[in-house]
Amino acid sequence: MTKVQPVEGITIHPTAIVDATTIGSGTKIWAYVHVLASARIGKECVISDHTYIEGGVAIGDAVTIKHDCSIAEGVTIADGAFIGPGVRFTNDAHPRSPRAAFAKSRYRNREWLLRTHVGRGASLGAGVVVLPGLRIGDYAMVGAGSVVTRDVPAHAVVMGNPAKHRFNTCVCGGSTWALDSAVACEALATGVLTCDGCRLYSTS
């Protein structure tokens, strides 16, 4: 059920359907995953059960995608991101069935396709829905069950429906700061936001 050429260090469960041919070493693809042709998956990733990845998706290195996710064409997920169980990405702001006579003309080209980017180290909690054409910044965190309707800044913690910016968080996610924190604002203006734990992890 797989078309991937054997590469040392790649694990593909026998029930997975993998039409993509660009998969990095150390990646594990588990039961009943379906990866369409032209999707690209980096090194040391984990793709959990019952996840669907469309063609044209690009996934970086060391990404974790939990079970029952749907990742639409046009989505890019940067290195080290975490996609929680049941996350849904969309790519069309005004979807209709392309097979319907009244909609066929709209789908004759790719102008309808809106691309979404998930930044390095960002985390999306269980059941998050991401509307099309958005950017989720590096190390941002989206709370479980949120509906993302606008861009999310780097290091932002957002939650709710629609998701709203509540706090800022560090690289490791272990600390948060209020939106008006002078320390956080200064750090974000000059680079990344880190805590003592982040520095410990980076040297361990």
C-alpha positions as CSV (number, residue, x, y, z in Angstrom):
1,M,0.0,0.0,0.0
2,T,3.0,2.3,-0.3
3,K,4.9,3.7,-3.3
4,V,7.8,5.0,-1.2
5,Q,11.2,3.7,-2.2
6,P,12.8,1.8,0.7
7,V,15.0,4.2,2.7
8,E,16.9,3.2,5.8
9,G,15.3,4.7,8.9
10,I,11.8,5.4,7.4
11,T,8.9,3.5,9.1
12,I,5.7,3.2,7.2
13,H,2.8,1.1,8.7
14,P,1.5,-1.6,6.3
15,T,-2.0,0.0,6.4
16,A,-0.7,3.5,5.4
17,I,-1.2,4.7,1.8
18,V,1.8,6.8,0.8
19,D,1.9,8.2,-2.7
20,A,4.5,10.8,-1.9
21,T,8.1,10.1,-2.7
22,T,9.9,12.8,-0.7
23,I,10.2,11.7,2.9
24,G,13.2,12.3,5.1
25,S,15.1,9.7,7.1
26,G,13.9,8.8,10.6
27,T,10.3,9.7,9.8
28,K,7.5,7.4,11.1
29,I,4.1,7.2,9.3
30,W,1.6,5.2,11.3
31,A,-1.7,3.2,10.7
32,Y,-4.2,4.4,8.1
33,V,-2.4,7.6,7.2
34,H,-2.9,8.7,3.6
35,V,-0.2,10.9,2.0
36,L,-0.9,12.1,-1.6
37,A,1.6,12.5,-4.3
38,S,3.7,15.7,-4.3
39,A,3.5,16.1,-0.6
40,R,6.9,16.6,1.0
41,I,7.8,15.4,4.5
42,G,11.1,16.1,6.2
43,K,13.3,14.2,8.6
44,E,12.5,12.8,12.0
45,C,8.8,13.4,11.7
46,V,5.9,11.4,13.3
47,I,2.6,11.2,11.4
48,S,0.0,9.5,13.6
49,D,-3.0,7.3,12.7
50,H,-5.8,8.3,10.4
51,T,-4.2,11.6,9.2
52,Y,-4.8,12.8,5.7
53,I,-2.2,14.9,3.9
54,E,-3.0,16.4,0.5
55,G,-0.6,16.9,-2.4
56,G,1.3,20.1,-2.3
57,V,1.7,20.1,1.5
58,A,5.3,20.7,2.7
59,I,6.3,19.5,6.2
60,G,9.6,20.4,7.7
61,D,11.9,18.3,10.0
62,A,11.1,17.1,13.5
63,V,7.3,17.8,13.1
64,T,4.8,15.9,15.2
65,I,1.3,15.4,13.7
66,K,-1.0,13.6,16.0
67,H,-3.9,11.4,14.9
68,D,-7.0,12.3,12.8
69,C,-5.6,15.4,11.3
70,S,-6.6,16.9,7.8
71,I,-3.9,18.9,6.1
72,A,-5.0,20.6,3.0
73,E,-3.1,21.4,-0.2
74,G,-1.1,24.7,0.2
75,V,-0.2,24.2,3.9
76,T,3.4,24.5,4.9
77,I,4.5,23.4,8.4
78,A,8.0,24.5,9.5
79,D,10.5,22.5,11.5
80,G,9.7,21.4,15.0
81,A,6.0,22.3,14.9
82,F,3.4,20.3,16.8
83,I,-0.1,19.6,15.3
84,G,-2.4,18.2,17.9
85,P,-5.1,15.5,17.3
86,G,-8.0,16.4,15.1
87,V,-6.6,19.6,13.7
88,R,-8.2,20.8,10.4
89,F,-6.6,23.0,7.8
90,T,-8.6,24.6,5.0
91,N,-7.5,26.2,1.8
92,D,-10.6,27.7,0.1
93,A,-12.4,30.8,1.5
94,H,-15.6,30.2,-0.6
95,P,-15.8,26.4,-1.1
96,R,-18.2,24.8,-3.6
97,S,-18.1,21.4,-5.1
98,P,-15.8,21.6,-8.2
99,R,-18.1,19.0,-9.8
100,A,-21.2,21.1,-9.7
101,A,-22.0,22.8,-13.0
102,F,-22.4,26.3,-11.3
103,A,-18.9,26.1,-9.8
104,K,-16.8,24.4,-12.5
105,S,-15.5,27.7,-14.0
106,R,-14.1,28.8,-10.6
107,Y,-12.0,25.7,-10.3
108,R,-10.5,25.7,-13.8
109,N,-7.3,27.3,-12.3
110,R,-5.7,27.5,-8.9
111,E,-6.7,31.1,-8.0
112,W,-9.0,29.8,-5.3
113,L,-6.2,28.2,-3.4
114,L,-5.1,30.1,-0.3
115,R,-1.9,29.0,1.3
116,T,-1.3,28.7,5.1
117,H,2.1,28.7,6.9
118,V,2.7,27.2,10.4
119,G,6.0,28.6,11.8
120,R,8.9,26.9,13.4
121,G,8.2,25.4,16.8
122,A,4.5,26.4,16.8
123,S,1.9,24.3,18.5
124,L,-1.7,23.7,17.6
125,G,-3.9,22.1,20.3
126,A,-6.5,19.3,19.8
127,G,-9.4,20.2,17.5
128,V,-8.0,23.5,16.2
129,V,-9.6,24.7,12.9
130,V,-7.4,27.0,10.8
131,L,-9.1,29.1,8.1
132,P,-7.3,29.5,4.8
133,G,-4.6,31.9,3.8
134,L,-3.1,32.5,7.3
135,R,0.3,32.6,8.9
136,I,0.9,31.2,12.4
137,G,4.1,32.6,13.7
138,D,7.2,30.9,15.1
139,Y,6.7,29.3,18.6
140,A,3.1,30.5,18.7
141,M,0.6,28.3,20.6
142,V,-3.1,27.8,19.7
143,G,-5.4,26.5,22.4
144,A,-7.4,23.4,22.0
145,G,-10.7,23.8,20.1
146,S,-9.8,27.3,18.8
147,V,-10.9,28.6,15.4
148,V,-8.0,30.6,13.8
149,T,-9.5,33.4,11.7
150,R,-6.5,35.8,11.4
151,D,-2.7,35.7,11.4
152,V,-1.1,34.7,14.7
153,P,2.1,36.6,15.8
154,A,5.3,34.8,16.7
155,H,5.2,33.6,20.4
156,A,1.5,34.4,20.8
157,V,-0.8,32.3,22.8
158,V,-4.3,32.4,21.2
159,M,-7.5,30.7,22.1
160,G,-11.2,30.7,21.6
161,N,-13.6,31.1,18.6
162,P,-12.5,33.2,17.1
163,A,-9.0,32.8,18.5
164,K,-7.8,35.9,20.4
165,H,-4.3,36.8,21.6
166,R,-4.2,36.2,25.3
167,F,-0.5,36.0,26.3
168,N,3.0,35.5,24.9
169,T,5.1,32.4,25.4
170,C,8.7,31.4,25.1
171,V,10.4,29.0,22.8
172,C,10.0,26.0,25.2
173,G,6.4,27.0,26.0
174,G,7.0,26.7,29.7
175,S,6.5,30.4,30.6
176,T,4.0,33.1,29.6
177,W,4.0,36.9,29.8
178,A,1.1,39.4,29.7
179,L,0.7,41.3,26.5
180,D,1.8,44.5,28.1
181,S,5.0,42.9,29.7
182,A,7.9,45.2,29.0
183,V,10.3,42.3,29.2
184,A,8.4,40.3,26.6
185,C,7.9,43.2,24.3
186,E,11.6,44.1,24.3
187,A,12.6,40.5,23.6
188,L,10.1,40.2,20.8
189,A,11.3,43.4,19.2
190,T,14.9,42.2,19.0
191,G,14.5,38.4,18.5
192,V,13.0,35.4,20.2
193,L,11.4,35.2,23.7
194,T,13.2,32.7,26.0
195,C,13.1,31.7,29.6
196,D,15.5,30.0,31.9
197,G,14.0,26.6,30.8
198,C,14.6,27.5,27.1
199,R,18.3,28.2,27.8
200,L,18.6,24.9,29.8
201,Y,17.1,22.9,27.0
202,S,19.3,24.5,24.4
203,T,22.4,23.4,26.2
204,S,21.3,19.9,27.4
